Amino acid sequence: MQPVPLLLPWRLHYVPLCASTERDLSRCLQQGTEPPLAVVARRQRYGVGQHGRQWQSPAGGLWLSAAIPWQRPLSPAAAEQLPRRMAAALAAELAPWTAEASPPLTIKSPNDLMVGQRKLAGVLSSVTWRGGQPRLLRFGIGLNGRHPIAPPGITLEQWLNGRCPRFDQLLLIGLGAIERLAREAGNWDTEPCL
């Protein structure tokens, strides 16, 4: 499968092991690294999910935190929909791999990708505001790829009967989802969130 080329000039910070890609992203931004910036780890010791829950992050999945600059208007209502829109963008980027898989991929509001009752991925989002205007969008993506996992989790490898994108392909899927969300942002005021 041919990946869609990325359009943003990403600064990529790769670490084999970290406590949390979210913490590393914050540190990079505080040190002055300009976005678009992505921190990706092979493994995380303390991956962070929704409401601060710990996310299993062994080698074989995609553990990604990213920030993109934002200059467009963003209403508080649209900001609240970011997790769901990010989940939808990730599902769309996975579609070339998962279109014929069963059961189908669904979104559990507000931010989880589910295969039946089993969790495949989770996303986080936040907005940095300055003077009432959005300046930075941040995203976290945890995507189970090819690694041992206990129910109720599921990996792409389990769901796709042994097939799974390579790590570099998972990274392109994650960054592609962020770019897809940014491209579709112009329609947010006229199109309802799925």
Buried (B, 14 or more C-beta within 10 A) or exposed (E): EEBBEBEBEBBEBEBEEBBBBBBBBBEBBEEEBEBBBBBBBBBBEEBBBBEEEEBBBBBBBBBBBBBBBBEEEBEEEBBEBBBBBBBBBBBBBBEEBBEEBEEEBBBEEBBBBBBBEBBBBBBBBBBBBEEEEBBBBBBBBBBBBBBEBEEEBBBBBBBBEEEBBEBEBBBBBBBBBBBBBBEBBEEBEEEEBE
